[in-house]
């Protein structure tokens, strides 16, 4: 894995070591290691998480993109999960606003999921950061996504939830944010 990391430009952030996000250290179960690709300096900025449904309305997409763009223009990093729908809109809005974004993956750092986000992933690598606690090659299994949500909220000062379903990963992220003593905001 270390050889692969050197070849692929992947860095390893160890808990308690240099570069490990200080806010993430504060949660009850921070990952021991984070695999990181992209611009590490993004982690030095204040972050807000933006999460929501994978099947948003046009209004929800506009809100996610608009809020993320506005936050990024003010020097705030937007973190999300690179999922379809609200997550992708938040990443795009942040990048369009001239800011940087962190995409926390529910798979290995070497896997693009969903596949239609290949171009977005490449843009994030150039202007933001991809993070994963899963070893390279880990497939995007359903049980990985609730686990990664604690990182999304743990990196952020607060979490904005947009059009979340009652039993959704977004509300898991909101619950985790509250447990982590972070702010939670909602756009219905």
C-alpha positions in Angstrom: 0.0 0.0 0.0 2.9 2.4 0.8 4.5 1.7 -2.6 1.1 2.2 -4.4 0.7 5.5 -2.4 4.0 6.9 -3.5 3.3 6.0 -7.2 -0.3 7.4 -7.1 0.3 10.6 -5.1 -1.6 9.3 -2.1 -0.6 10.5 1.3 -1.3 8.9 4.6 -2.6 10.9 7.5 -2.1 9.1 10.9 -4.2 10.0 13.9 -2.1 12.3 16.1 0.4 13.0 13.3 1.1 16.0 11.1 -1.7 17.0 8.7 -4.4 15.0 10.5 -7.5 17.2 10.8 -7.8 18.6 14.4 -11.6 18.7 14.4 -11.7 15.0 13.4 -9.4 14.2 16.4 -12.3 15.5 18.7 -14.9 12.9 17.7 -15.4 9.7 19.7 -14.1 7.3 17.0 -11.7 9.0 14.6 -10.2 6.8 12.0 -6.6 5.7 12.7 -5.5 6.5 9.2 -6.8 8.6 6.3 -5.8 8.1 2.7 -5.6 11.5 1.0 -5.2 12.6 -2.6 -5.3 16.1 -3.8 -4.5 19.4 -2.0 -3.8 18.7 1.7 -3.9 22.5 2.6 -7.6 22.3 2.1 -7.8 20.7 5.6 -6.5 24.0 7.2 -9.7 25.9 6.2 -12.9 25.9 8.2 -15.3 23.4 6.8 -19.1 23.1 6.5 -20.6 19.8 5.4 -23.5 19.8 2.9 -25.4 16.5 2.5 -28.8 15.4 1.2 -30.8 13.1 -0.9 -29.6 11.3 -4.0 -32.9 12.2 -5.7 -33.3 15.9 -5.2 -35.7 18.3 -6.7 -34.4 21.1 -8.9 -34.9 23.5 -5.9 -32.7 21.2 -3.8 -30.0 21.1 -6.4 -30.1 24.9 -6.7 -29.9 25.3 -3.0 -27.0 22.9 -2.6 -25.0 24.5 -5.4 -25.8 28.1 -4.3 -25.0 27.5 -0.6 -21.8 25.7 -1.4 -20.7 28.4 -3.9 -21.5 31.2 -1.4 -19.6 29.4 1.4 -16.6 28.8 -0.9 -16.5 32.4 -2.0 -16.1 33.3 1.7 -13.1 31.0 2.2 -15.0 28.1 3.7 -14.4 24.6 2.5 -17.4 22.4 1.7 -17.2 18.7 2.6 -19.6 16.0 1.4 -19.7 12.4 0.2 -19.5 12.6 -3.6 -22.8 10.8 -3.9 -25.3 11.5 -6.7 -27.7 14.4 -6.1 -27.1 16.9 -3.3 -23.5 15.9 -2.6 -22.4 16.3 -6.2 -24.2 19.6 -6.4 -22.4 20.8 -3.3 -19.0 19.8 -4.6 -19.7 21.5 -8.0 -21.1 24.7 -6.4 -18.0 25.0 -4.2 -15.6 24.6 -7.1 -17.6 27.0 -9.2 -17.4 29.5 -6.3 -13.6 29.3 -6.6 -13.2 27.4 -3.4 -12.0 24.0 -2.4 -13.9 20.9 -1.4 -13.3 17.7 0.5 -15.0 14.5 -0.8 -15.1 11.7 1.8 -15.4 8.4 0.1 -17.2 5.2 1.1 -14.7 3.1 -0.8 -11.0 3.0 -1.5 -9.3 6.2 -2.5 -8.4 4.6 -5.9 -12.1 3.9 -6.9 -14.4 6.5 -8.5 -17.9 5.9 -7.3 -20.3 6.6 -8.8 -18.6 6.2 -12.1 -20.3 9.2 -13.7 -18.4 11.4 -11.3 -15.1 10.7 -13.0 -14.7 14.3 -14.3 -15.9 15.8 -11.0 -13.4 13.6 -9.1 -10.6 14.8 -11.3 -11.5 18.4 -10.7 -11.6 17.8 -6.9 -8.1 16.2 -7.1 -6.9 19.4 -8.7 -8.6 21.9 -6.5 -9.7 20.0 -3.4 -9.1 16.7 -1.6 -10.3 13.2 -1.7 -10.3 11.3 1.7 -11.0 7.7 2.7 -10.4 5.6 5.7 -10.8 2.5 3.5 -7.8 0.7 2.1 -7.2 1.1 -1.6 -9.3 -1.4 -3.6 -12.2 -1.4 -1.1 -15.4 -1.6 -3.1 -18.3 0.8 -2.4 -20.3 -1.6 -0.2 -23.5 -0.3 1.4 -22.2 -0.7 5.0 -19.3 1.7 4.2 -21.4 4.8 3.7 -22.9 5.2 7.2 -19.3 4.7 8.6 -17.8 7.4 6.4 -20.6 9.9 7.4 -18.9 10.4 10.8 -15.9 11.7 8.9 -18.0 14.1 6.8 -19.5 15.7 9.9 -16.3 15.3 12.0 -14.4 17.5 9.6 -16.9 20.3 9.7 -18.0 23.0 12.1 -21.6 22.3 11.1 -23.7 20.3 8.7 -26.3 21.5 6.3 -29.0 18.9 5.4 -30.9 19.4 2.2 -34.0 17.4 1.3 -33.2 14.3 3.3 -35.5 11.4 3.5 -36.7 10.2 7.0 -34.4 7.1 7.0 -31.4 8.3 5.1 -27.7 8.6 5.3 -28.1 12.3 5.5 -30.0 12.1 8.7 -27.3 9.7 10.0 -24.8 12.4 9.3 -27.0 15.0 11.1 -27.3 12.7 14.1 -23.6 12.2 14.1 -23.0 15.9 13.9 -25.2 16.5 16.9 -23.4 13.7 18.8 -20.1 15.4 17.9 -21.4 18.7 19.3 -21.5 20.4 15.9 -24.2 22.7 14.5 -26.9 21.2 12.3 -28.9 23.2 9.7 -31.7 22.1 7.5 -33.2 23.1 4.2 -36.6 21.3 3.8 
